[in-house]
């Protein structure tokens, strides 16, 4: 089975994934939902010192702490940027990344 790291957007928290995580687990997958510093349930820590680097560290930190390898990173909205940067880093833990709003193709329909 697969391991997923689901990263929430800027104006949300890890609860964004509450409907998805049980479905992944029921299918036999592992799912991790890190909280980005200063956002969601951690909003009391928001300060001018918190920036995208902080959030990159949050996600990279869970990969290292949990010793995760061959993970699928999924990012919602702002988190697409965060996971995009992580996938270009020297970490060897990422198998695949997805941004929830990313579109691979567009078709135009003419009437």
Long-range contacts (C-beta under 8 A, 24 or more apart in sequence): 1-27, 1-28, 1-29, 1-30, 2-29, 2-30, 2-70, 2-71, 2-72, 2-95, 3-29, 3-30, 3-31, 3-32, 3-68, 3-70, 3-71, 3-72, 4-29, 4-30, 4-31, 4-32, 4-71, 4-72, 4-73, 4-74, 5-31, 5-32, 5-33, 5-34, 5-59, 5-62, 5-63, 5-68, 5-71, 5-72, 5-73, 5-74, 6-31, 6-32, 6-33, 6-74, 6-76, 7-33, 7-34, 7-36, 7-59, 7-73, 7-74, 7-75, 7-76, 7-79, 7-82, 7-83, 8-33, 8-35, 8-36, 8-39, 8-40, 8-76, 8-79, 9-75, 9-76, 9-77, 9-78, 9-79, 10-36, 10-39, 10-77, 10-78, 10-79, 11-39, 12-39, 12-40, 12-76, 12-77, 13-39, 13-40, 13-41, 13-42, 13-43, 14-40, 14-41, 15-40, 15-41, 16-40, 16-76, 32-62, 32-66, 32-68, 34-58, 34-59, 34-61, 34-62, 36-79, 36-82, 52-81, 52-82, 52-85, 55-79, 55-82, 56-82, 56-85, 56-86, 56-89, 59-83, 59-86, 60-86, 60-89, 60-91, 63-91, 63-93, 63-94, 68-93, 69-93, 70-94, 70-95, 71-95, 72-96, 72-97, 72-98, 73-97, 73-98, 74-98, 74-99, 74-100, 75-99, 75-100, 76-100, 76-101, 77-101
